[in-house]
Every structure is written in structure tokens, then in C-alpha cells.
């Protein structure tokens, strides 16, 4: 069975940092594009960062310079290092996997083959 297990969320003060992890199993992790997406109360799903199977990365504008997406194919694990967190980063963060090798194919939820269960991040003083 395919599993994506997200972890690392929690409560952090503004300006703080968190590192999210997503442990994958049951599929060829290294061949898949991976994304972190987030959902806030009352808002839609927002794609935060992507890493392709060739390690090319992309970020939403609000994450550039603060977040870093990475992957360890030897551990089948995806990471999101989040620094300088702000209250507007509060959300449930999901990891997702896509078979596509074309970055522009990512974006809509249907472009992903597998989803993690989400980990909650709260940024508040």
C-alpha cells in the first residue's frame, strides 16, 4: 500500500522555524515529483513548494526565501524547512506525489497521485 506520512507540525511563534517531513512508502519515490500544499480555514488549497524527480524546485511567491523543499531518495522522505514563519502560514500542510515529469502539469489536486494525511502548523504568539 502507498503511504505518505506527514509530520513535524506544531505551534510556533512568529519568526520561528519548523521542519516538516513526509515519509513515503509503497511506490518509487525517486521517480515522482513531490509537493507541499497547504489549506487554511475558509481558503482553498495552495501549492507551496515543488521538487521534481531531477531535484529542480519551485516555490509560491510567499514562500520564496523562507521555505526550502528537499528530498532524500535514500530515505524516501520529503522535507520542508520553514523559517521566519508568520501567522498567515498557519494551515494544514499536505505532501503529495505526482508521476509527472513536467512541472507545469502540477497545480490542481487532480495532478497528484498520492496524498499524505496533513500536519497542522499554527503560527501564533
C-alpha positions in Angstrom: 0.0 0.0 0.0 1.1 3.5 -0.7 1.6 5.7 2.3 2.7 9.3 2.8 3.1 10.1 6.4 3.5 13.8 7.1 4.9 15.0 10.5 6.6 18.0 12.1 3.8 20.4 12.5 3.0 22.3 15.7 2.7 25.6 17.4 5.4 28.2 16.8 5.8 31.9 17.5 6.1 34.4 14.6 9.6 34.4 13.3 10.2 30.8 14.4 11.0 27.7 12.3 9.6 24.3 11.7 10.8 21.3 9.6 8.1 19.2 8.1 8.8 15.6 7.0 6.9 13.3 4.7 7.9 9.6 4.8 6.8 7.8 1.7 6.4 4.1 1.1 4.8 1.7 -1.4 5.9 3.4 -4.6 9.0 4.5 -6.5 9.6 7.8 -4.5 12.6 8.9 -6.5 10.6 8.9 -9.8 7.9 11.1 -8.6 7.5 14.9 -8.3 6.7 15.9 -4.8 4.8 19.0 -3.5 3.9 20.6 -0.2 0.4 22.1 -0.3 -1.5 23.9 2.5 -5.1 24.6 3.3 -6.3 27.3 5.6 -9.8 27.7 7.1 -12.1 29.2 4.6 -9.5 29.2 1.8 -8.7 26.8 -0.9 -5.7 24.6 -1.3 -2.4 26.4 -2.1 0.6 24.8 -3.5 3.6 26.0 -1.5 6.6 24.2 -3.0 7.6 21.5 -5.5 10.6 19.3 -6.1 10.8 17.4 -9.3 12.5 14.0 -9.7 15.6 15.8 -11.1 15.6 17.9 -7.8 14.5 21.1 -9.5 12.4 23.2 -7.1 9.8 25.9 -7.3 8.0 28.0 -4.7 4.9 30.1 -4.3 6.0 33.8 -4.0 5.1 34.0 -0.3 7.5 31.1 0.5 10.5 32.2 -1.5 13.5 33.0 0.6 11.8 31.5 3.7 11.0 27.9 2.9 13.2 25.2 1.4 11.9 21.9 0.0 14.2 19.0 -0.3 14.1 15.2 -0.7 16.2 12.3 0.4 15.6 9.5 -2.0 17.7 7.0 0.1 15.1 7.5 2.8 12.1 8.1 0.6 11.4 11.3 2.6 10.4 14.7 1.6 11.2 17.8 3.8 10.0 21.4 4.1 12.2 23.7 6.1 10.2 26.7 7.1 11.9 29.8 8.5 10.6 33.2 9.5 7.1 31.8 10.0 4.2 34.3 10.0 0.6 33.9 11.2 -0.5 33.7 7.6 1.5 30.5 7.3 -1.0 28.9 9.7 -2.5 25.9 7.8 -2.7 22.2 7.5 0.2 21.2 5.3 -0.1 18.2 3.0 2.6 16.3 1.0 1.6 14.9 -2.4 3.2 12.9 -5.1 2.8 13.1 -8.9 4.0 10.9 -11.7 4.5 13.9 -14.0 8.0 15.0 -15.1 6.6 18.3 -16.4 6.5 21.0 -13.7 3.7 22.9 -15.4 1.5 19.9 -15.0 1.4 20.4 -11.3 -1.1 22.6 -9.6 -4.6 21.2 -9.5 -5.3 18.5 -6.9 -6.1 16.0 -9.7 -2.4 16.2 -10.9 -1.3 14.3 -7.8 -1.5 10.5 -7.5 -0.9 10.2 -3.8 -1.6 12.4 -0.7 -0.4 12.4 2.9 -2.8 13.0 5.8 -1.7 16.5 6.6 0.1 18.1 9.6 -1.1 21.2 11.3 1.1 24.3 11.6 0.0 27.1 13.8 1.9 30.4 14.0 0.8 32.5 16.9 2.2 34.4 19.8 
